């Protein structure tokens, strides 16, 4: 922010975010560069536990929202089952994160800590998931068009956070961060498309969207 | 960390109340016209695949929805359905029949009672033949005007057609299109079964539209026979019935139990508190001092 006329405002907001009882994930989402720098410098006493807790948080959140979306209720059984079923999402995140981390020899923390911090960037998608979940409970409908279009927001937000992660935690250059993010996004989308093709095939997906929008293919 | 701890407790409270008040209703047999009247949903998508719930959770949801059976019909693969069918054999509860939604650009076709994949890379007539060869039944899925693969020959071979489907909530045009297809089918095949399905993927709407079957008993064989012989009535989300007038009259007299919600207040409470708690766990944490540790 140095040199920018908005620098004092940014500094004030950052100080406020630090003083409020917020999770590190929120601070990372708002100030990725500065927050990752603080987290990199911070000692971690139980690194395995820290990583497990950080990865468990988005999984718990996904399970909670899936339970709400599909049954309009929250029970331990459904949440645990959903967590088991959808744990592959966290595994995919871990795998793509591990590849990203391995590609950066100049990283500033251990591999495990880097993966821990990688999981700190989940907030945009986690917040976005609330929209379809609450909408489903409220109306019984998914509104796929709105869901797909609104996904642009967490996508852009996450790329911005991940850019800060690459430069601060992995110690890459701006160009190196961009390259890694392009490759990472490519991998994530390839996995997602592969799952969609397994789940519905191209005809299933296009047919579903066509019916939702009343289009004749 | 006190904030996050409080949020965690809220989350546990929400899930605890939701669990304690989630009483699954018991089903009792209903009879009409000398048959057992069953509630069914023949178009349900499950996990893994394009549905949100695992097999055992889907069965619980079927009990809440007040149906006796459902067919797990994921797109172009029967594996999820076969797994769900196997799971259903392990304990008491709604009957699950394996199926597949044969999905091509030309048509969508529900195959119920199959054991191997039916390819979508063939005309509807061939796909229906393949389903029948496995002893299954073939049901036209949401056959609105955008489905171009329905020739008279294919329709005449169908065992059933979805006439009640959530699409009709989008407007009267969709309802008229489904009814027109059903009427056309009845002219070509007087035994064509009227089917009501939810096509549920990731919404809390299992059996929102449903099929009422006049079956000999609650078994896969009896259910498939009822469809083949057209002993069904479709029911839409507003309770409107579609099918042969005599059966509609019988079903109207002895309609099986619909979705039940024993404790709606507690359910909403647990949803609200659970969401609030989860959001708190996500957003709340410890205060920090600039440049040093925790305040």
Interface residues (C-beta under 8 A of the other chain):
Chain A: X15 X18 X19 X20 X21 X22 X23 X24 X25 X26 X27 X38 X57 X60 X61 X64 X65 X66 X68 X69 X70 X71 X72 X73 X74 X75 X76 X77 X78 X79 X81 X82 X84 X85 X123 X126 X127 X130 X134 X136 X137 X140 X141 X142 X198 X199 X200 X201 X203 X204 X206 X207 X210 X211 X214 X215 X216 X217
Chain B: X2 X3 X4 X11 X14 X15 X16 X18 X19 X22 X47 X48 X49 X50 X51 X52 X53 X54 X56 X57 X60 X61 X64 X74 X75 X76 X77 X101 X103 X104 X105 X108 X120 X142 X144 X145 X146 X166 X167 X169 X170 X201 X202 X203 X204 X205 X208 X267 X270 X271 X274 X275 X278 X279 X281 X282 X283 X284 X285 X286 X287 X288 X289 X290 X295
